[in-house]
Amino acid sequence: MERFDLKLPTWLTWTGMNKEYQSIELLTSNICAGGAYFKTEKPLSVETDVKLDIIFPLDKFKNAKGKISHIEA
């Protein structure tokens, strides 16, 4: 899949060892229809369930209504 060099604000949320939700704000480095790449300060354990909230600013798209779009994965 073609990847795009987009720096998009993203919230990464997961359940930590203490079973409490944790989240951090990141920027994607590149993105495609099948995924997004971003760096974290500390790696998450293998098989950690995560939720991504990616914010797309729509001000650069002529036909878009509203100011932002939100993708949750």
Backbone torsions as a table, in degrees:
resi	resn	phi	psi	omega
1	MET	NA	144.6	178.5
2	GLU	-70.1	132.7	179.1
3	ARG	-104.1	148.9	-178.9
4	PHE	-122.3	135.9	-179.9
5	ASP	-79.7	82.9	-178.6
6	LEU	-118.2	130.5	175.7
7	LYS	-98.7	92.4	-177.0
8	LEU	-110.1	135.8	176.9
9	PRO	-64.7	134.4	-175.9
10	THR	-140.2	137.1	172.2
11	TRP	-102.8	125.2	177.0
12	LEU	-107.6	121.7	-178.5
13	THR	-123.5	139.0	178.8
14	TRP	-151.5	167.5	176.0
15	THR	-96.4	124.4	-177.8
16	GLY	-82.2	-177.4	-179.2
17	MET	-59.3	-31.0	-179.4
18	ASN	-86.9	10.9	178.7
19	LYS	67.4	13.7	176.0
20	GLU	-99.4	145.5	178.0
21	TYR	-68.1	139.6	175.2
22	GLN	-129.0	149.9	177.1
23	SER	-150.3	153.2	176.5
24	ILE	-140.0	153.5	175.9
25	GLU	-98.6	133.1	-178.0
26	LEU	-132.4	174.0	168.9
27	LEU	-119.4	136.0	174.5
28	THR	-69.3	152.9	174.7
29	SER	-97.8	-39.9	172.7
30	ASN	-153.9	161.8	-172.3
31	ILE	-149.4	149.2	174.3
32	CYS	-145.4	179.8	-179.5
33	ALA	-63.6	-23.1	-177.0
34	GLY	-100.7	-1.4	-179.5
35	GLY	168.0	179.1	179.6
36	ALA	-140.5	147.8	177.9
37	TYR	-110.4	135.2	174.6
38	PHE	-154.8	157.5	179.7
39	LYS	-105.2	144.5	173.1
40	THR	-117.5	158.2	178.1
41	GLU	-70.3	-36.8	178.1
42	LYS	-126.5	134.2	179.4
43	PRO	-68.7	148.4	173.8
44	LEU	-87.0	155.2	178.8
45	SER	-65.7	151.4	176.0
46	VAL	-58.8	141.4	179.4
47	GLU	69.4	19.2	173.8
48	THR	-72.6	128.9	174.7
49	ASP	-77.0	128.5	-179.4
50	VAL	-127.9	157.5	173.2
51	LYS	-123.3	130.9	177.7
52	LEU	-111.4	133.2	171.9
53	ASP	-119.4	107.7	-177.6
54	ILE	-104.3	130.8	-178.7
55	ILE	-104.0	124.7	177.2
56	PHE	-107.3	111.8	174.2
57	PRO	-69.5	129.7	-174.7
58	LEU	-98.6	1.9	-176.7
59	ASP	-64.2	-15.9	-179.5
60	LYS	-91.7	-5.2	-178.9
61	PHE	-105.3	124.6	-174.3
62	LYS	-60.3	-44.3	-171.4
63	ASN	-94.2	5.6	-177.3
64	ALA	-80.3	138.7	175.5
65	LYS	-102.0	141.5	-177.1
66	GLY	91.8	179.7	-176.0
67	LYS	-105.6	-30.2	178.0
68	ILE	-140.5	160.0	172.1
69	SER	-125.3	152.6	-172.6
70	HIS	-128.7	130.0	175.4
71	ILE	-117.5	129.6	178.9
72	GLU	-115.1	129.0	179.4
73	ALA	-135.8	NA	NA
